[in-house]
């Protein structure tokens, strides 16, 4: 089986549902970045420590989601570059 990029995988009509879930999870993670950034303070000031921490955690989680969806749709592991 040849290696495909995420764009090629999600461009097929059969994988539109996976693409919708992928975009939904992206929006949810961005919402949590927003919540951690303000630190749930009442004055909505940006807490830079929380911002950096949430960005790192979100990147790790989103990378895992991306790899999981690639594996589900192609039944192969993402090739190393």
HTML snippet that shows the backbone in 3Dmol.js (N, CA, C, O; Angstrom):
<script src="https://3Dmol.org/build/3Dmol-min.js"></script>
<div id="view" style="width:600px;height:400px;position:relative"></div>
<script>
const pdb = `
ATOM      1  N   UNK A   1       0.845  -1.179   0.000  1.00  0.00           N
ATOM      2  CA  UNK A   1       0.000   0.000   0.000  1.00  0.00           C
ATOM      3  C   UNK A   1       0.887   1.238   0.000  1.00  0.00           C
ATOM      4  O   UNK A   1       1.845   1.326   0.768  1.00  0.00           O
ATOM      5  N   UNK A   2       0.565   2.183  -0.857  1.00  0.00           N
ATOM      6  CA  UNK A   2       1.378   3.389  -0.950  1.00  0.00           C
ATOM      7  C   UNK A   2       1.051   4.350   0.189  1.00  0.00           C
ATOM      8  O   UNK A   2      -0.053   4.331   0.733  1.00  0.00           O
ATOM      9  N   UNK A   3       2.015   5.184   0.539  1.00  0.00           N
ATOM     10  CA  UNK A   3       1.815   6.158   1.594  1.00  0.00           C
ATOM     11  C   UNK A   3       1.027   7.342   1.059  1.00  0.00           C
ATOM     12  O   UNK A   3       1.275   7.818  -0.049  1.00  0.00           O
ATOM     13  N   UNK A   4       0.073   7.813   1.858  1.00  0.00           N
ATOM     14  CA  UNK A   4      -0.763   8.937   1.458  1.00  0.00           C
ATOM     15  C   UNK A   4      -0.686  10.011   2.529  1.00  0.00           C
ATOM     16  O   UNK A   4      -0.451   9.720   3.702  1.00  0.00           O
ATOM     17  N   UNK A   5      -0.886  11.254   2.114  1.00  0.00           N
ATOM     18  CA  UNK A   5      -0.931  12.344   3.077  1.00  0.00           C
ATOM     19  C   UNK A   5      -2.330  12.428   3.661  1.00  0.00           C
ATOM     20  O   UNK A   5      -3.267  11.818   3.146  1.00  0.00           O
ATOM     21  N   UNK A   6      -2.466  13.198   4.754  1.00  0.00           N
ATOM     22  CA  UNK A   6      -3.784  13.357   5.363  1.00  0.00           C
ATOM     23  C   UNK A   6      -4.760  14.012   4.403  1.00  0.00           C
ATOM     24  O   UNK A   6      -5.943  13.673   4.398  1.00  0.00           O
ATOM     25  N   UNK A   7      -4.280  14.950   3.589  1.00  0.00           N
ATOM     26  CA  UNK A   7      -5.161  15.620   2.630  1.00  0.00           C
ATOM     27  C   UNK A   7      -5.721  14.627   1.624  1.00  0.00           C
ATOM     28  O   UNK A   7      -6.906  14.682   1.293  1.00  0.00           O
ATOM     29  N   UNK A   8      -4.890  13.729   1.139  1.00  0.00           N
ATOM     30  CA  UNK A   8      -5.355  12.715   0.188  1.00  0.00           C
ATOM     31  C   UNK A   8      -6.334  11.747   0.838  1.00  0.00           C
ATOM     32  O   UNK A   8      -7.295  11.305   0.209  1.00  0.00           O
ATOM     33  N   UNK A   9      -6.084  11.423   2.093  1.00  0.00           N
ATOM     34  CA  UNK A   9      -6.955  10.480   2.785  1.00  0.00           C
ATOM     35  C   UNK A   9      -8.330  11.095   3.015  1.00  0.00           C
ATOM     36  O   UNK A   9      -9.351  10.454   2.763  1.00  0.00           O
ATOM     37  N   UNK A  10      -8.358  12.343   3.496  1.00  0.00           N
ATOM     38  CA  UNK A  10      -9.626  12.969   3.849  1.00  0.00           C
ATOM     39  C   UNK A  10     -10.362  13.556   2.655  1.00  0.00           C
ATOM     40  O   UNK A  10     -11.502  13.996   2.806  1.00  0.00           O
ATOM     41  N   UNK A  11      -9.752  13.580   1.469  1.00  0.00           N
ATOM     42  CA  UNK A  11     -10.435  14.123   0.305  1.00  0.00           C
ATOM     43  C   UNK A  11     -11.435  13.131  -0.288  1.00  0.00           C
ATOM     44  O   UNK A  11     -12.288  13.519  -1.087  1.00  0.00           O
ATOM     45  N   UNK A  12     -11.341  11.878   0.086  1.00  0.00           N
ATOM     46  CA  UNK A  12     -12.280  10.872  -0.416  1.00  0.00           C
ATOM     47  C   UNK A  12     -13.644  11.055   0.238  1.00  0.00           C
ATOM     48  O   UNK A  12     -13.742  11.444   1.402  1.00  0.00           O
ATOM     49  N   UNK A  13     -14.683  10.771  -0.519  1.00  0.00           N
ATOM     50  CA  UNK A  13     -16.045  10.922  -0.004  1.00  0.00           C
ATOM     51  C   UNK A  13     -16.326   9.972   1.152  1.00  0.00           C
ATOM     52  O   UNK A  13     -17.112  10.296   2.042  1.00  0.00           O
ATOM     53  N   UNK A  14     -15.697   8.813   1.147  1.00  0.00           N
ATOM     54  CA  UNK A  14     -15.957   7.834   2.203  1.00  0.00           C
ATOM     55  C   UNK A  14     -15.390   8.273   3.549  1.00  0.00           C
ATOM     56  O   UNK A  14     -15.798   7.762   4.592  1.00  0.00           O
ATOM     57  N   UNK A  15     -14.463   9.206   3.528  1.00  0.00           N
ATOM     58  CA  UNK A  15     -13.827   9.635   4.776  1.00  0.00           C
ATOM     59  C   UNK A  15     -14.267  11.027   5.212  1.00  0.00           C
ATOM     60  O   UNK A  15     -13.601  11.651   6.037  1.00  0.00           O
ATOM     61  N   UNK A  16     -15.371  11.520   4.675  1.00  0.00           N
ATOM     62  CA  UNK A  16     -15.847  12.849   5.075  1.00  0.00           C
ATOM     63  C   UNK A  16     -16.264  12.878   6.535  1.00  0.00           C
ATOM     64  O   UNK A  16     -16.067  13.884   7.216  1.00  0.00           O
ATOM     65  N   UNK A  17     -16.834  11.790   7.020  1.00  0.00           N
ATOM     66  CA  UNK A  17     -17.241  11.734   8.420  1.00  0.00           C
ATOM     67  C   UNK A  17     -16.032  11.858   9.338  1.00  0.00           C
ATOM     68  O   UNK A  17     -16.087  12.559  10.349  1.00  0.00           O
ATOM     69  N   UNK A  18     -14.944  11.183   8.990  1.00  0.00           N
ATOM     70  CA  UNK A  18     -13.719  11.287   9.785  1.00  0.00           C
ATOM     71  C   UNK A  18     -13.179  12.712   9.750  1.00  0.00           C
ATOM     72  O   UNK A  18     -12.655  13.204  10.749  1.00  0.00           O
ATOM     73  N   UNK A  19     -13.304  13.376   8.601  1.00  0.00           N
ATOM     74  CA  UNK A  19     -12.843  14.758   8.485  1.00  0.00           C
ATOM     75  C   UNK A  19     -13.674  15.678   9.375  1.00  0.00           C
ATOM     76  O   UNK A  19     -13.130  16.579  10.013  1.00  0.00           O
ATOM     77  N   UNK A  20     -14.984  15.458   9.424  1.00  0.00           N
ATOM     78  CA  UNK A  20     -15.857  16.275  10.270  1.00  0.00           C
ATOM     79  C   UNK A  20     -15.483  16.096  11.736  1.00  0.00           C
ATOM     80  O   UNK A  20     -15.409  17.074  12.480  1.00  0.00           O
ATOM     81  N   UNK A  21     -15.249  14.863  12.156  1.00  0.00           N
ATOM     82  CA  UNK A  21     -14.847  14.608  13.541  1.00  0.00           C
ATOM     83  C   UNK A  21     -13.497  15.256  13.833  1.00  0.00           C
ATOM     84  O   UNK A  21     -13.295  15.817  14.910  1.00  0.00           O
ATOM     85  N   UNK A  22     -12.582  15.180  12.884  1.00  0.00           N
ATOM     86  CA  UNK A  22     -11.254  15.769  13.038  1.00  0.00           C
ATOM     87  C   UNK A  22     -11.355  17.280  13.250  1.00  0.00           C
ATOM     88  O   UNK A  22     -10.691  17.827  14.130  1.00  0.00           O
ATOM     89  N   UNK A  23     -12.182  17.955  12.449  1.00  0.00           N
ATOM     90  CA  UNK A  23     -12.362  19.404  12.578  1.00  0.00           C
ATOM     91  C   UNK A  23     -13.052  19.735  13.898  1.00  0.00           C
ATOM     92  O   UNK A  23     -12.695  20.717  14.549  1.00  0.00           O
ATOM     93  N   UNK A  24     -14.035  18.929  14.300  1.00  0.00           N
ATOM     94  CA  UNK A  24     -14.714  19.149  15.571  1.00  0.00           C
ATOM     95  C   UNK A  24     -13.729  19.044  16.733  1.00  0.00           C
ATOM     96  O   UNK A  24     -13.758  19.872  17.644  1.00  0.00           O
ATOM     97  N   UNK A  25     -12.865  18.040  16.709  1.00  0.00           N
ATOM     98  CA  UNK A  25     -11.874  17.897  17.775  1.00  0.00           C
ATOM     99  C   UNK A  25     -10.887  19.057  17.783  1.00  0.00           C
ATOM    100  O   UNK A  25     -10.429  19.473  18.847  1.00  0.00           O
ATOM    101  N   UNK A  26     -10.556  19.582  16.608  1.00  0.00           N
ATOM    102  CA  UNK A  26      -9.697  20.761  16.545  1.00  0.00           C
ATOM    103  C   UNK A  26     -10.368  21.947  17.221  1.00  0.00           C
ATOM    104  O   UNK A  26      -9.729  22.660  17.995  1.00  0.00           O
ATOM    105  N   UNK A  27     -11.655  22.167  16.938  1.00  0.00           N
ATOM    106  CA  UNK A  27     -12.377  23.276  17.557  1.00  0.00           C
ATOM    107  C   UNK A  27     -12.482  23.106  19.069  1.00  0.00           C
ATOM    108  O   UNK A  27     -12.365  24.080  19.813  1.00  0.00           O
ATOM    109  N   UNK A  28     -12.699  21.884  19.522  1.00  0.00           N
ATOM    110  CA  UNK A  28     -12.782  21.631  20.963  1.00  0.00           C
ATOM    111  C   UNK A  28     -11.440  21.907  21.633  1.00  0.00           C
ATOM    112  O   UNK A  28     -11.397  22.504  22.709  1.00  0.00           O
ATOM    113  N   UNK A  29     -10.347  21.480  21.008  1.00  0.00           N
ATOM    114  CA  UNK A  29      -9.034  21.735  21.606  1.00  0.00           C
ATOM    115  C   UNK A  29      -8.718  23.226  21.625  1.00  0.00           C
ATOM    116  O   UNK A  29      -8.113  23.717  22.578  1.00  0.00           O
ATOM    117  N   UNK A  30      -9.121  23.951  20.582  1.00  0.00           N
ATOM    118  CA  UNK A  30      -8.910  25.401  20.589  1.00  0.00           C
ATOM    119  C   UNK A  30      -9.730  26.071  21.687  1.00  0.00           C
ATOM    120  O   UNK A  30      -9.277  27.046  22.287  1.00  0.00           O
ATOM    121  N   UNK A  31     -10.925  25.564  21.956  1.00  0.00           N
ATOM    122  CA  UNK A  31     -11.746  26.102  23.037  1.00  0.00           C
ATOM    123  C   UNK A  31     -11.067  25.881  24.385  1.00  0.00           C
ATOM    124  O   UNK A  31     -11.069  26.770  25.237  1.00  0.00           O
ATOM    125  N   UNK A  32     -10.487  24.698  24.578  1.00  0.00           N
ATOM    126  CA  UNK A  32      -9.794  24.440  25.836  1.00  0.00           C
ATOM    127  C   UNK A  32      -8.533  25.289  25.964  1.00  0.00           C
ATOM    128  O   UNK A  32      -8.167  25.685  27.070  1.00  0.00           O
ATOM    129  N   UNK A  33      -7.867  25.571  24.849  1.00  0.00           N
ATOM    130  CA  UNK A  33      -6.733  26.501  24.898  1.00  0.00           C
ATOM    131  C   UNK A  33      -7.208  27.853  25.404  1.00  0.00           C
ATOM    132  O   UNK A  33      -6.547  28.480  26.232  1.00  0.00           O
ATOM    133  N   UNK A  34      -8.349  28.301  24.908  1.00  0.00           N
ATOM    134  CA  UNK A  34      -8.906  29.581  25.352  1.00  0.00           C
ATOM    135  C   UNK A  34      -9.197  29.550  26.848  1.00  0.00           C
ATOM    136  O   UNK A  34      -8.864  30.498  27.559  1.00  0.00           O
ATOM    137  N   UNK A  35      -9.810  28.478  27.334  1.00  0.00           N
ATOM    138  CA  UNK A  35     -10.133  28.391  28.756  1.00  0.00           C
ATOM    139  C   UNK A  35      -8.877  28.389  29.618  1.00  0.00           C
ATOM    140  O   UNK A  35      -8.822  29.078  30.637  1.00  0.00           O
ATOM    141  N   UNK A  36      -7.865  27.615  29.214  1.00  0.00           N
ATOM    142  CA  UNK A  36      -6.638  27.574  30.004  1.00  0.00           C
ATOM    143  C   UNK A  36      -5.869  28.884  29.909  1.00  0.00           C
ATOM    144  O   UNK A  36      -5.152  29.249  30.841  1.00  0.00           O
ATOM    145  N   UNK A  37      -6.010  29.596  28.790  1.00  0.00           N
ATOM    146  CA  UNK A  37      -5.286  30.852  28.625  1.00  0.00           C
ATOM    147  C   UNK A  37      -5.780  31.904  29.601  1.00  0.00           C
ATOM    148  O   UNK A  37      -4.980  32.596  30.231  1.00  0.00           O
ATOM    149  N   UNK A  38      -7.094  32.030  29.728  1.00  0.00           N
ATOM    150  CA  UNK A  38      -7.608  33.017  30.674  1.00  0.00           C
ATOM    151  C   UNK A  38      -7.499  32.507  32.100  1.00  0.00           C
ATOM    152  O   UNK A  38      -7.691  33.264  33.052  1.00  0.00           O
ATOM    153  N   UNK A  39      -7.191  31.229  32.248  1.00  0.00           N
ATOM    154  CA  UNK A  39      -7.005  30.669  33.577  1.00  0.00           C
ATOM    155  C   UNK A  39      -8.277  30.637  34.389  1.00  0.00           C
ATOM    156  O   UNK A  39      -8.233  30.520  35.614  1.00  0.00           O
ATOM    157  N   UNK A  40      -9.413  30.741  33.719  1.00  0.00           N
ATOM    158  CA  UNK A  40     -10.720  30.767  34.371  1.00  0.00           C
ATOM    159  C   UNK A  40     -10.802  31.872  35.421  1.00  0.00           C
ATOM    160  O   UNK A  40     -11.458  31.716  36.451  1.00  0.00           O
ATOM    161  N   UNK A  41     -10.126  32.996  35.146  1.00  0.00           N
ATOM    162  CA  UNK A  41     -10.198  34.150  36.036  1.00  0.00           C
ATOM    163  C   UNK A  41     -11.451  34.957  35.730  1.00  0.00           C
ATOM    164  O   UNK A  41     -12.005  34.875  34.634  1.00  0.00           O
ATOM    165  N   UNK A  42     -11.886  35.731  36.706  1.00  0.00           N
ATOM    166  CA  UNK A  42     -13.077  36.549  36.484  1.00  0.00           C
ATOM    167  C   UNK A  42     -12.757  37.783  35.648  1.00  0.00           C
ATOM    168  O   UNK A  42     -13.649  38.335  35.004  1.00  0.00           O
ATOM    169  N   UNK A  43     -11.495  38.228  35.648  1.00  0.00           N
ATOM    170  CA  UNK A  43     -11.141  39.436  34.896  1.00  0.00           C
ATOM    171  C   UNK A  43     -10.608  39.124  33.498  1.00  0.00           C
ATOM    172  O   UNK A  43     -10.253  40.051  32.770  1.00  0.00           O
ATOM    173  N   UNK A  44     -10.540  37.866  33.102  1.00  0.00           N
ATOM    174  CA  UNK A  44     -10.144  37.428  31.757  1.00  0.00           C
ATOM    175  C   UNK A  44      -8.772  37.947  31.327  1.00  0.00           C
ATOM    176  O   UNK A  44      -8.569  38.285  30.161  1.00  0.00           O
ATOM    177  N   UNK A  45      -7.846  38.008  32.257  1.00  0.00           N
ATOM    178  CA  UNK A  45      -6.479  38.381  31.900  1.00  0.00           C
ATOM    179  C   UNK A  45      -5.733  37.125  31.473  1.00  0.00           C
ATOM    180  O   UNK A  45      -5.962  36.039  32.005  1.00  0.00           O
ATOM    181  N   UNK A  46      -4.838  37.289  30.503  1.00  0.00           N
ATOM    182  CA  UNK A  46      -4.111  36.137  29.972  1.00  0.00           C
ATOM    183  C   UNK A  46      -3.032  35.703  30.959  1.00  0.00           C
ATOM    184  O   UNK A  46      -2.217  36.511  31.405  1.00  0.00           O
ATOM    185  N   UNK A  47      -3.041  34.440  31.286  1.00  0.00           N
ATOM    186  CA  UNK A  47      -2.005  33.848  32.122  1.00  0.00           C
ATOM    187  C   UNK A  47      -1.037  33.122  31.187  1.00  0.00           C
ATOM    188  O   UNK A  47      -1.365  32.067  30.644  1.00  0.00           O
ATOM    189  N   UNK A  48       0.153  33.691  31.002  1.00  0.00           N
ATOM    190  CA  UNK A  48       1.088  33.188  29.994  1.00  0.00           C
ATOM    191  C   UNK A  48       1.596  31.796  30.311  1.00  0.00           C
ATOM    192  O   UNK A  48       1.839  31.003  29.401  1.00  0.00           O
ATOM    193  N   UNK A  49       1.759  31.487  31.597  1.00  0.00           N
ATOM    194  CA  UNK A  49       2.198  30.143  31.977  1.00  0.00           C
ATOM    195  C   UNK A  49       1.154  29.108  31.558  1.00  0.00           C
ATOM    196  O   UNK A  49       1.493  28.054  31.020  1.00  0.00           O
ATOM    197  N   UNK A  50      -0.119  29.419  31.809  1.00  0.00           N
ATOM    198  CA  UNK A  50      -1.188  28.502  31.402  1.00  0.00           C
ATOM    199  C   UNK A  50      -1.280  28.400  29.890  1.00  0.00           C
ATOM    200  O   UNK A  50      -1.578  27.330  29.358  1.00  0.00           O
ATOM    201  N   UNK A  51      -1.026  29.499  29.191  1.00  0.00           N
ATOM    202  CA  UNK A  51      -1.092  29.488  27.726  1.00  0.00           C
ATOM    203  C   UNK A  51      -0.039  28.549  27.148  1.00  0.00           C
ATOM    204  O   UNK A  51      -0.345  27.717  26.294  1.00  0.00           O
ATOM    205  N   UNK A  52       1.196  28.682  27.612  1.00  0.00           N
ATOM    206  CA  UNK A  52       2.281  27.848  27.090  1.00  0.00           C
ATOM    207  C   UNK A  52       2.036  26.379  27.430  1.00  0.00           C
ATOM    208  O   UNK A  52       2.226  25.501  26.589  1.00  0.00           O
ATOM    209  N   UNK A  53       1.616  26.121  28.662  1.00  0.00           N
ATOM    210  CA  UNK A  53       1.337  24.744  29.066  1.00  0.00           C
ATOM    211  C   UNK A  53       0.217  24.138  28.233  1.00  0.00           C
ATOM    212  O   UNK A  53       0.325  23.000  27.777  1.00  0.00           O
ATOM    213  N   UNK A  54      -0.860  24.895  28.034  1.00  0.00           N
ATOM    214  CA  UNK A  54      -1.995  24.360  27.280  1.00  0.00           C
ATOM    215  C   UNK A  54      -1.646  24.167  25.810  1.00  0.00           C
ATOM    216  O   UNK A  54      -2.148  23.234  25.183  1.00  0.00           O
ATOM    217  N   UNK A  55      -0.805  25.017  25.248  1.00  0.00           N
ATOM    218  CA  UNK A  55      -0.393  24.839  23.856  1.00  0.00           C
ATOM    219  C   UNK A  55       0.424  23.562  23.683  1.00  0.00           C
ATOM    220  O   UNK A  55       0.241  22.833  22.708  1.00  0.00           O
ATOM    221  N   UNK A  56       1.321  23.290  24.624  1.00  0.00           N
ATOM    222  CA  UNK A  56       2.133  22.073  24.545  1.00  0.00           C
ATOM    223  C   UNK A  56       1.256  20.832  24.686  1.00  0.00           C
ATOM    224  O   UNK A  56       1.382  19.884  23.911  1.00  0.00           O
ATOM    225  N   UNK A  57       0.371  20.844  25.674  1.00  0.00           N
ATOM    226  CA  UNK A  57      -0.511  19.694  25.888  1.00  0.00           C
ATOM    227  C   UNK A  57      -1.434  19.489  24.695  1.00  0.00           C
ATOM    228  O   UNK A  57      -1.651  18.357  24.263  1.00  0.00           O
ATOM    229  N   UNK A  58      -1.981  20.588  24.159  1.00  0.00           N
ATOM    230  CA  UNK A  58      -2.888  20.482  23.016  1.00  0.00           C
ATOM    231  C   UNK A  58      -2.156  19.965  21.791  1.00  0.00           C
ATOM    232  O   UNK A  58      -2.720  19.181  21.027  1.00  0.00           O
ATOM    233  N   UNK A  59      -0.916  20.382  21.584  1.00  0.00           N
ATOM    234  CA  UNK A  59      -0.147  19.882  20.446  1.00  0.00           C
ATOM    235  C   UNK A  59       0.055  18.374  20.546  1.00  0.00           C
ATOM    236  O   UNK A  59      -0.088  17.652  19.559  1.00  0.00           O
ATOM    237  N   UNK A  60       0.389  17.906  21.749  1.00  0.00           N
ATOM    238  CA  UNK A  60       0.599  16.468  21.943  1.00  0.00           C
ATOM    239  C   UNK A  60      -0.695  15.697  21.702  1.00  0.00           C
ATOM    240  O   UNK A  60      -0.690  14.668  21.027  1.00  0.00           O
ATOM    241  N   UNK A  61      -1.805  16.195  22.254  1.00  0.00           N
ATOM    242  CA  UNK A  61      -3.091  15.520  22.076  1.00  0.00           C
ATOM    243  C   UNK A  61      -3.504  15.531  20.611  1.00  0.00           C
ATOM    244  O   UNK A  61      -3.963  14.517  20.085  1.00  0.00           O
ATOM    245  N   UNK A  62      -3.340  16.680  19.947  1.00  0.00           N
ATOM    246  CA  UNK A  62      -3.783  16.784  18.560  1.00  0.00           C
ATOM    247  C   UNK A  62      -2.920  15.924  17.643  1.00  0.00           C
ATOM    248  O   UNK A  62      -3.427  15.373  16.666  1.00  0.00           O
ATOM    249  N   UNK A  63      -1.640  15.799  17.935  1.00  0.00           N
ATOM    250  CA  UNK A  63      -0.775  14.896  17.155  1.00  0.00           C
ATOM    251  C   UNK A  63      -1.266  13.462  17.296  1.00  0.00           C
ATOM    252  O   UNK A  63      -1.304  12.722  16.313  1.00  0.00           O
ATOM    253  N   UNK A  64      -1.642  13.066  18.502  1.00  0.00           N
ATOM    254  CA  UNK A  64      -2.172  11.724  18.708  1.00  0.00           C
ATOM    255  C   UNK A  64      -3.473  11.496  17.961  1.00  0.00           C
ATOM    256  O   UNK A  64      -3.685  10.430  17.383  1.00  0.00           O
ATOM    257  N   UNK A  65      -4.353  12.507  17.973  1.00  0.00           N
ATOM    258  CA  UNK A  65      -5.618  12.401  17.241  1.00  0.00           C
ATOM    259  C   UNK A  65      -5.350  12.271  15.752  1.00  0.00           C
ATOM    260  O   UNK A  65      -5.989  11.469  15.071  1.00  0.00           O
ATOM    261  N   UNK A  66      -4.407  13.055  15.244  1.00  0.00           N
ATOM    262  CA  UNK A  66      -4.091  13.008  13.816  1.00  0.00           C
ATOM    263  C   UNK A  66      -3.575  11.629  13.424  1.00  0.00           C
ATOM    264  O   UNK A  66      -3.989  11.073  12.406  1.00  0.00           O
ATOM    265  N   UNK A  67      -2.677  11.080  14.226  1.00  0.00           N
ATOM    266  CA  UNK A  67      -2.132   9.755  13.923  1.00  0.00           C
ATOM    267  C   UNK A  67      -3.212   8.676  14.032  1.00  0.00           C
ATOM    268  O   UNK A  67      -3.233   7.732  13.242  1.00  0.00           O
ATOM    269  N   UNK A  68      -4.098   8.818  15.003  1.00  0.00           N
ATOM    270  CA  UNK A  68      -5.164   7.827  15.165  1.00  0.00           C
ATOM    271  C   UNK A  68      -6.107   7.832  13.967  1.00  0.00           C
ATOM    272  O   UNK A  68      -6.478   6.770  13.467  1.00  0.00           O
ATOM    273  N   UNK A  69      -6.496   9.010  13.505  1.00  0.00           N
ATOM    274  CA  UNK A  69      -7.396   9.074  12.353  1.00  0.00           C
ATOM    275  C   UNK A  69      -6.711   8.591  11.087  1.00  0.00           C
ATOM    276  O   UNK A  69      -7.350   7.975  10.234  1.00  0.00           O
ATOM    277  N   UNK A  70      -5.427   8.862  10.955  1.00  0.00           N
ATOM    278  CA  UNK A  70      -4.706   8.355   9.783  1.00  0.00           C
ATOM    279  C   UNK A  70      -4.696   6.830   9.803  1.00  0.00           C
ATOM    280  O   UNK A  70      -4.907   6.188   8.775  1.00  0.00           O
ATOM    281  N   UNK A  71      -4.449   6.256  10.979  1.00  0.00           N
ATOM    282  CA  UNK A  71      -4.421   4.795  11.082  1.00  0.00           C
ATOM    283  C   UNK A  71      -5.803   4.197  10.824  1.00  0.00           C
ATOM    284  O   UNK A  71      -5.918   3.170  10.154  1.00  0.00           O
ATOM    285  N   UNK A  72      -6.852   4.834  11.350  1.00  0.00           N
ATOM    286  CA  UNK A  72      -8.210   4.324  11.160  1.00  0.00           C
ATOM    287  C   UNK A  72      -8.595   4.337   9.688  1.00  0.00           C
ATOM    288  O   UNK A  72      -9.218   3.394   9.200  1.00  0.00           O
ATOM    289  N   UNK A  73      -8.228   5.403   8.977  1.00  0.00           N
ATOM    290  CA  UNK A  73      -8.679   5.540   7.593  1.00  0.00           C
ATOM    291  C   UNK A  73      -7.805   4.782   6.602  1.00  0.00           C
ATOM    292  O   UNK A  73      -8.305   4.364   5.558  1.00  0.00           O
ATOM    293  N   UNK A  74      -6.517   4.589   6.888  1.00  0.00           N
ATOM    294  CA  UNK A  74      -5.638   3.921   5.920  1.00  0.00           C
ATOM    295  C   UNK A  74      -5.144   2.559   6.388  1.00  0.00           C
ATOM    296  O   UNK A  74      -4.607   1.791   5.591  1.00  0.00           O
ATOM    297  N   UNK A  75      -5.320   2.249   7.673  1.00  0.00           N
ATOM    298  CA  UNK A  75      -4.822   1.001   8.266  1.00  0.00           C
ATOM    299  C   UNK A  75      -3.300   0.893   8.195  1.00  0.00           C
ATOM    300  O   UNK A  75      -2.751  -0.208   8.233  1.00  0.00           O
ATOM    301  N   UNK A  76      -2.621   2.034   8.091  1.00  0.00           N
ATOM    302  CA  UNK A  76      -1.157   2.063   8.143  1.00  0.00           C
ATOM    303  C   UNK A  76      -0.724   3.179   9.078  1.00  0.00           C
ATOM    304  O   UNK A  76      -1.490   4.099   9.368  1.00  0.00           O
ATOM    305  N   UNK A  77       0.510   3.086   9.544  1.00  0.00           N
ATOM    306  CA  UNK A  77       1.069   4.116  10.416  1.00  0.00           C
ATOM    307  C   UNK A  77       1.590   5.255   9.546  1.00  0.00           C
ATOM    308  O   UNK A  77       2.042   5.025   8.424  1.00  0.00           O
ATOM    309  N   UNK A  78       1.528   6.491  10.063  1.00  0.00           N
ATOM    310  CA  UNK A  78       2.026   7.646   9.315  1.00  0.00           C
ATOM    311  C   UNK A  78       3.502   7.434   9.006  1.00  0.00           C
ATOM    312  O   UNK A  78       4.287   7.159   9.913  1.00  0.00           O
ATOM    313  N   UNK A  79       3.893   7.558   7.735  1.00  0.00           N
ATOM    314  CA  UNK A  79       5.305   7.343   7.385  1.00  0.00           C
ATOM    315  C   UNK A  79       6.193   8.460   7.927  1.00  0.00           C
ATOM    316  O   UNK A  79       5.778   9.617   7.998  1.00  0.00           O
ATOM    317  N   UNK A  80       7.419   8.101   8.307  1.00  0.00           N
ATOM    318  CA  UNK A  80       8.374   9.112   8.765  1.00  0.00           C
ATOM    319  C   UNK A  80       8.941   9.840   7.568  1.00  0.00           C
ATOM    320  O   UNK A  80       9.127   9.263   6.497  1.00  0.00           O
ATOM    321  N   UNK A  81       9.212  11.118   7.767  1.00  0.00           N
ATOM    322  CA  UNK A  81       9.707  11.927   6.645  1.00  0.00           C
ATOM    323  C   UNK A  81      11.201  11.839   6.531  1.00  0.00           C
ATOM    324  O   UNK A  81      11.790  12.456   5.643  1.00  0.00           O
TER     325      UNK A  81
END
`;
const viewer = $3Dmol.createViewer("view");
viewer.addModel(pdb, "pdb");
viewer.setStyle({}, {cartoon: {color: "spectrum"}});
viewer.zoomTo();
viewer.render();
</script>
